[in-house]
């Protein structure tokens, strides 16, 4: 098995564990509310206050402990996986396309880590201000825009690669 395939499997297992804990443990404890970093289109200040008021101490501990550990390893694994597949698919592409296969996942990685920091701060600290919530929400949306750009780039490169083989 290639190293890239192994990395892809490890990334998928990490993500499954992260989502499993989030869906099985956290969401029921918050009345079905999604964690901040799974809200693709962001969230309002009122949404944030509703979520924070639904958090019990043990749920916050879970988010700041095991979930945070998984959510620290996943972005790195995911970015490495995206870069690996992008590099393979862009082997014969122009240099600027190869550059995008690295820069877009690194942009995602940076935003995900910033988001994790901001969300942890909101969960563990005093009630956040509207500006703090807006910043965290904007970073969440930006993270998903980078993921979408990465997936789109891989799809285009994959399609291009397949169409050349026919």
Wavefront OBJ file of the C-alpha trace (Angstrom):
o trace
v 0.000 0.000 0.000
v 1.386 3.378 -0.919
v 2.232 5.903 1.756
v -0.357 8.315 0.340
v -3.110 5.704 0.530
v -2.095 4.893 4.101
v -2.150 8.605 4.961
v -5.612 8.856 3.404
v -6.876 5.946 5.532
v -5.360 7.386 8.733
v -6.959 10.751 7.923
v -10.360 9.117 7.358
v -10.125 7.165 10.625
v -9.165 10.339 12.514
v -12.099 12.200 10.946
v -14.501 9.351 11.725
v -13.414 9.434 15.374
v -13.737 13.223 15.482
v -17.216 13.220 13.953
v -18.211 10.151 15.965
v -17.441 11.881 19.246
v -19.033 15.105 18.016
v -22.225 13.482 16.794
v -22.588 10.707 19.364
v -21.532 12.607 22.480
v -21.532 16.363 21.968
v -24.585 17.048 19.802
v -27.057 15.158 22.019
v -25.632 16.969 25.054
v -26.332 20.336 23.395
v -29.855 19.530 22.285
v -28.774 18.635 18.750
v -26.832 21.854 18.111
v -23.806 21.473 15.840
v -20.388 22.409 17.210
v -19.111 25.760 15.932
v -16.550 24.279 13.578
v -19.140 22.176 11.724
v -21.284 25.165 10.785
v -20.306 25.661 7.146
v -22.055 29.003 6.763
v -20.962 30.399 10.120
v -23.108 31.464 13.018
v -24.501 34.595 14.608
v -23.827 35.995 18.054
v -27.222 34.697 19.209
v -26.400 31.244 17.799
v -23.132 31.253 19.726
v -24.808 32.271 22.983
v -27.458 29.581 22.529
v -24.788 26.947 21.967
v -22.645 28.109 24.879
v -25.633 28.153 27.230
v -26.471 24.569 26.199
v -22.945 23.356 27.067
v -22.641 21.540 30.351
v -19.318 21.389 32.144
v -18.648 17.772 31.141
v -19.452 18.528 27.491
v -17.107 21.524 27.500
v -14.403 19.285 29.021
v -14.962 16.773 26.232
v -14.659 19.521 23.608
v -11.509 20.940 25.177
v -9.953 17.504 25.774
v -10.382 14.502 23.448
v -12.232 16.407 20.719
v -9.556 19.088 20.645
v -6.798 16.472 20.414
v -8.533 14.856 17.442
v -9.226 18.282 15.951
v -5.551 19.171 16.271
v -4.332 16.109 14.393
v -7.070 16.054 11.734
v -6.294 19.385 10.011
v -2.639 18.445 9.615
v -3.481 14.967 8.314
v -6.153 16.345 5.981
v -3.886 19.070 4.605
v -1.100 16.541 4.039
v -3.560 14.237 2.264
v -4.826 17.065 0.055
v -1.271 18.116 -0.782
v -0.264 14.528 -1.541
v -3.162 13.825 -3.890
v -2.845 17.260 -5.435
v 0.840 16.733 -6.120
v 0.166 13.321 -7.688
v -2.667 14.644 -9.867
v -0.710 17.766 -10.868
v 2.452 15.887 -11.844
v 2.312 17.180 -15.424
v 0.528 20.449 -14.673
v 2.116 23.902 -14.880
v 4.054 25.079 -11.833
v 1.388 27.576 -10.761
v -1.152 24.728 -10.535
v 1.304 22.637 -8.531
v 1.720 25.655 -6.260
v -2.032 25.806 -5.702
v -2.055 22.129 -4.669
v 0.186 23.150 -1.781
v -1.004 26.675 -0.972
v -4.741 25.938 -0.793
v -4.389 23.106 1.758
v -1.957 25.230 3.792
v -4.522 28.042 3.774
v -7.128 25.593 5.060
v -4.706 24.294 7.708
v -3.933 27.794 8.969
v -7.589 28.780 9.198
v -8.576 25.537 10.921
v -5.947 26.049 13.616
v -6.972 29.684 14.104
v -10.598 28.559 14.295
v -9.741 25.875 16.878
v -8.001 28.495 19.026
v -10.911 30.952 18.795
v -13.522 28.294 19.520
v -11.572 26.958 22.508
v -11.319 30.510 23.806
v -15.107 30.975 23.498
v -15.835 27.669 25.216
v -13.339 27.987 28.060
v -13.413 31.697 28.768
v -15.838 34.362 29.761
v -18.802 35.130 27.530
v -17.418 36.183 24.133
v -18.085 39.570 22.614
v -20.009 39.932 19.363
v -16.706 40.786 17.629
v -15.050 37.592 18.896
v -17.960 35.509 17.643
v -17.958 37.288 14.275
v -14.237 36.650 13.861
v -14.546 32.956 14.768
v -17.554 32.540 12.472
v -15.756 34.254 9.579
v -12.724 32.009 10.034
v -15.016 28.954 9.998
v -16.564 30.060 6.708
v -13.110 30.795 5.287
v -11.903 27.346 6.298
v -14.739 25.704 4.388
v -14.128 27.921 1.359
v -10.535 26.680 1.274
v -11.735 23.066 1.600
v -14.159 23.627 -1.279
v -11.382 25.154 -3.399
v -9.109 22.189 -2.620
v -11.789 19.643 -3.534
v -12.651 21.525 -6.721
v -8.977 21.679 -7.738
v -8.529 17.946 -7.089
v -11.699 17.169 -9.061
v -10.518 19.243 -12.033
v -7.055 17.667 -11.931
v -8.550 14.186 -11.603
v -10.943 14.768 -14.477
v -8.119 16.172 -16.595
v -5.989 13.153 -15.778
v -8.762 10.672 -16.603
v -9.693 12.390 -19.851
v -6.062 12.186 -21.040
v -5.993 8.408 -20.463
v -8.943 7.744 -22.766
l 1 2 3 4 5 6 7 8 9 10 11 12 13 14 15 16 17 18 19 20 21 22 23 24 25 26 27 28 29 30 31 32 33 34 35 36 37 38 39 40 41 42 43 44 45 46 47 48 49 50 51 52 53 54 55 56 57 58 59 60 61 62 63 64 65 66 67 68 69 70 71 72 73 74 75 76 77 78 79 80 81 82 83 84 85 86 87 88 89 90 91 92 93 94 95 96 97 98 99 100 101 102 103 104 105 106 107 108 109 110 111 112 113 114 115 116 117 118 119 120 121 122 123 124 125 126 127 128 129 130 131 132 133 134 135 136 137 138 139 140 141 142 143 144 145 146 147 148 149 150 151 152 153 154 155 156 157 158 159 160 161 162 163 164 165 166
